[in-house]
């Protein structure tokens, strides 16, 4: 048998690594990816392990790399991904790496700090520039007003001169504030100073850059005029409270002009310096961007190696690291070679040793899959990982899954679309794989491309059997239904709106349509009646077939785990039970198809017969329920009693035989052959203690009772459950027909040029609905039903699924998951 | 077409797919898988076909078709 039929043989091994060679060896094993290490110090907490220091250093390096990456992203520099896979660097190279990162990190931080300081300076100067420019207009207004005031003074004379005289010394502060704070600021000033201050403000047109966050902010210039020191301090406090920045502003116009010129030159100088700083930063980042992916991989590998080494034990002499690992028996040679390479690379003279160990623990389940079988294996694994070396349903699922799906999705057109889509993914596989996306839905479709391809191909086949393409039929071989002119001539054909073609009177040629359903049925108004009977029968046939196959697979488990008792006390009664009831039903179905035609007086109604069989009631009327072969009563009674006899057989024989065996052993003096090896249904989990398992009759009996009840009731309900094949396929066909007749038919029923236009117009909605509803939604629902049929109806017959996955230590996987994050 | 011809043709076709080709699969790690796939495909597809064929072999009811379609069938098929 091939590799996928059972999980791979996995053995527990012990590794002795010289402490100087350990790093190189583990690195080689990581590249190989075939070994699952066990943690030998589960009680030791993370901080007390041997290589905690190195792991911490790696964390630190990762942090620096992440910081660098963030800076590179900020500047929009493309990161070079050459896709090469550097080996894990030797431990001494780690120091070099650390130094490089440290240098880069410091440089970056320094450059950033400088740039920030420069930017702050630049901001202040720009704000000052704006203040000087805007306040100029305020002062001009004020001086205008004061000029006018002088005129009024002249007119009013001495008294008024005194009145205004107090306001001669007007003080002011100028500053810059966020634009959105202005209304609150103004209100506050008014209230706090009782309307004794005068606020002027003007908006700065260009947004300014905040040096800390890098955001663009809109600001306004303001100037507050007031009188007296008390108001001055009050105004300043309010400014502080609103985080306004105040700038010194000279009082006289020439001074202001001078200052403005000074500010302009300084801004210019700053611009050059800032430009140079940015250039430098850019150069550093571009250089880092070339290497950053490689660095990430290197650090990731170092960290993974030290993590693994932390799972090892030190021996007494401190010269040797001892590890335990699960490895596939087939690959032991490869692992040995990797260890030798590692030892040579580290220059150690003492070889590393790999030693197989015996264990009572159940090894992990390892299925060697390829890109084709992987998706099918994950469908099975999603239900439960196979127990160690039990029969794996995946290889059978490869065909039965698409087949069951296609029974519900039978349409040549839809099948063709689905398989073309899958074929595109399969052909373009490499390119599509190269540009990874985070789109989860796409990844699911892409991961299942081979499943989808097979589903599509099988749908084409079952569409061919249902003779259904977008709810239309082909008439390739010539319909078996005839319309003889003798019975349907021009005179009588128009008198009745419709006719039921009569197979008993020469409307049927006697030779059925050779492949698939007759196209005449697609045109018939009573098509559903015929299709229901046909599809229900094939659903039950396929279902019983699959369940029967499942029960047969359980024999391979019983034989492999050497449980002959299970064959005699479980498998055989199970098969008899199913045969007596359900295989008999299938035989009746085939019998009815072959033996009865329209000419035979009364065809039996199978459903009624099947129910009556359980009730032991045999009636004469109506004729479809009457006995239809001689000895039917006796034969059916015999079958039913045989099936009933299987129930106590399954339930009682095994527990009592086990008990007897156990008692016999005790009498012999309790020779300690572990019981669990021969009897237990559950594969020995529970580690070293399991082989001293106590014999608990109650436990075994309850377990057996559950199994029996589950099986007998399951057979009935699972057979009924397979009727979903009929139901979904009916729904699919009907939906597709409704879509055609409601949408596309509008176009085909019109004549001439307008018909062309309408066909053109309705094609779009028809195509969209076909893809959206029939392919995606119906396809998904059929897919889910198929999953259920496999998980529950098929796998419950033989599959335990109590194992755990083999998760080898592999750099490839670690880096992949890291990238995904 | 008689009854025998389709039965013989289809049966032998799936017999070849499921019973003959599996013997000629080249050695390799996936030999078992390919054989299983072929046999299962043949069995399930043959079962599908034989059920469809037998269900129509001796029809108990005939299709109910309106007279326009019937006229077209008479002329075209």
Interface residues (C-beta under 8 A of the other chain):
Chain A: X1 X2 X3 X4 X5 X368 X370 X373 X395 X396 X398 X399 X400 X403 X407 X461 X462 X465 X475 X477 X478 X479 X480 X481 X483 X485 X488 X493 X494 X496 X497 X498 X499 X500 X501 X502 X503 X507 X508 X511 X512 X513 X514 X515 X516 X517 X518 X520 X521 X523 X524 X525 X526 X527 X529 X530 X533 X534 X537 X538 X541 X542 X545 X590 X593 X594 X595 X596 X597 X598 X603
Chain B: X1 X2 X3 X5 X6 X9 X10 X29 X30 X31 X32 X33 X36 X37 X40 X41 X44 X45 X47 X48 X49 X51 X52 X53 X54 X55 X56 X57 X58 X59 X60 X61 X62 X63 X64 X65 X66 X67 X69 X70 X71 X73 X74 X77
